[in-house]
């Protein structure tokens, strides 16, 4: 028998965006759809992405009006906007404490959360797709060993005066492609001088 407000919470419930299945493939920068299920590092990155889902540390009971114009009470997460319970009985909700929050505000938080999570996942998936295309990887590695790239890399590091353009603090040792569309004929603004940590973050290997 449900007796307290806490008994209504659906333990382990994720935001709907975080309940999606693991991506099986992705479109790489050359436009080809590429299976990524066998990319070994993607398993680890996917599990890390799941582990980073909202833990609903900012939850509370919200009084709101449903489609039938009835006042109801439910647990919601104040960070990601996820509804965390079925309707809580009025007297139980009142005993616990109730927040009056506009549903538009919760919807806005949900959209912001989805945008942030989707951007992170897109980076991981795109990076995995690039790594499993042998032709792309081989050609790219050859380019990174070329005199043309070494000269361009030196110019980018000189432009940054040896300082990471990501954190503006650490020494820059890497040059990162912001896009792969113009490999071999890059615009200077498509390249960034980064430290090791910021380069890993740019590739979704750290958050």
C-alpha positions, -999 to 999 in steps of 0.1 A, spaced: 0 0 0 13 35 -10 16 56 22 42 83 15 50 106 -13 83 89 -19 65 56 -26 51 72 -59 86 78 -74 94 54 -102 129 43 -92 155 42 -120 133 61 -144 153 79 -171 144 110 -192 127 96 -223 157 108 -245 180 86 -224 159 55 -230 168 52 -266 186 21 -280 223 21 -287 229 35 -322 239 9 -347 253 32 -374 260 68 -383 266 90 -413 303 99 -415 316 132 -429 318 118 -465 281 110 -464 283 73 -461 262 54 -436 286 33 -415 279 5 -390 295 13 -357 284 -17 -336 318 -33 -339 338 -2 -330 353 -13 -297 357 21 -281 321 31 -288 308 5 -263 327 23 -236 317 57 -247 281 47 -249 281 33 -214 297 65 -202 271 85 -220 243 65 -203 260 69 -169 260 106 -174 221 107 -176 203 130 -153 201 115 -118 171 136 -108 188 152 -78 165 182 -80 131 166 -79 99 177 -62 61 173 -63 45 198 -88 9 209 -88 -3 211 -124 -35 210 -146 -40 180 -169 -58 178 -202 -91 173 -184 -86 206 -166 -81 187 -133 -55 197 -108 -31 169 -102 2 163 -84 32 144 -97 69 142 -91 91 160 -117 128 166 -120 137 203 -118 168 198 -140 157 177 -170 119 183 -167 111 145 -166 79 133 -150 90 108 -124 58 94 -111 21 87 -117 -3 112 -101 2 115 -63 -29 116 -41 -36 152 -31 -35 147 6 -2 128 4 13 155 -19 2 183 5 18 165 34 51 163 16 52 198 1 41 211 -33 58 233 -59 38 255 -83 58 253 -115 46 263 -149 45 233 -173 61 254 -200 91 259 -177 95 222 -172 91 216 -210 118 242 -216 142 224 -192 134 192 -210 142 207 -244 175 222 -231 185 188 -216 177 169 -248 197 194 -269 228 190 -246 225 152 -245 219 149 -283 249 171 -291 272 150 -269 258 117 -284 262 131 -320 299 138 -313 305 102 -300 286 86 -329 303 107 -356 337 100 -342 330 62 -341 318 64 -377 350 80 -388 372 55 -370 356 24 -387 360 36 -422 394 21 -431 398 41 -464 391 73 -446 414 66 -417 443 55 -440 440 85 -462 437 108 -432 467 93 -415 487 97 -448 477 134 -449 488 139 -412 523 126 -422 525 150 -452 547 181 -455 516 201 -463 500 192 -430 531 197 -410 535 232 -424 498 241 -418 499 226 -383 530 248 -374 511 279 -386 480 271 -365 502 266 -334 520 298 -341 487 317 -345 477 305 -311 511 314 -297 514 280 -282 483 285 -259 453 261 -261 423 278 -279 399 256 -259 408 265 -223 431 295 -230 453 282 -202 473 250 -210 501 247 -237 487 237 -271 503 206 -286 475 193 -309 457 208 -339 421 198 -341 398 197 -372 365 214 -364 352 199 -396 365 172 -420 348 187 -451 380 203 -465 407 178 -456 439 187 -475 425 222 -483 414 235 -449 405 270 -441 425 282 -411 394 289 -391 385 252 -394 415 243 -372 421 249 -335 452 246 -315 444 225 -284 459 210 -253 456 172 -248 426 175 -224 407 198 -247 414 177 -277 400 146 -259 370 167 -249 364 178 -285 363 142 -296 339 132 -269 364 112 -250 361 134 -219 334 157 -205 
